[in-house]
Amino acid sequence: MEFIFSGRNQEQSAEADLTLKWNKDDAKSNYGMYFGLADNGDVSAAEKNVHLKAIHPEQTIILKTNFQNNRTCLTSTGTLSWNANQNQVVSYDLSVINRSGRGTKLKVVGLRLSVPTRTIDMAGTFTEKLSETSVDATLKCDADSDASKHVGIKVTLAPENKRKMVKIDLSLPSISKEHLAHIHRHAFMKT
């Protein structure tokens, strides 16, 4: 049996490599693991990369992620793969962009999740302007094959004099359906 370990730590980065050989004469009894972390951020922005690899004689599993954050944008991507030669991969891509200005708070969010059989896409906005708040989102359950199959929802919260109003708009274009609901709630004032 042989055990090999190596590591490196330099400034904001670290790596480790581990190999375990149960039987040196049999390649199917060798196992390995690799870990890497890199912090490439600075004062104005954060950036981290993580890489993890587990090696088994029958297959290799790899996890990679990236995270970036600054004053106006947050992004993160990642993949998890196993049996890479058979396209067994799960991945995600997330972004949150701050487009706020004077008197308006606006965030744009996007999330894409890919699995071996389909891709799920979500996009949306969150807006606050004066006293009105609204969320607008679209979900595509099979974005790569048929982008027309999606669900859209818009929720608006707004005060009207002494009552609050909630407006919900749900659209299902693939089956030609659209639903709209208005909910009003009276606010009683203490005198």
Secondary structure, DSSP 8 states (H G I E B T S, - for coil): -EEEEEEEEETTEEEEEEEEES-TT-GGGEEEEEEEEEE---SS-EEEEEEEEEE-SS-EEEEEEEEEE-SSEEEEEEEEEESGGGT-EEEEEEEEEE--BTTEEEEEEEEEEEETTEEEEEEEEEEEETTEEEEEEEEETTTTT-TT-EEEEEEEEEEETTEEEEEEEEEEGGGTEEEEEEEEEE-----
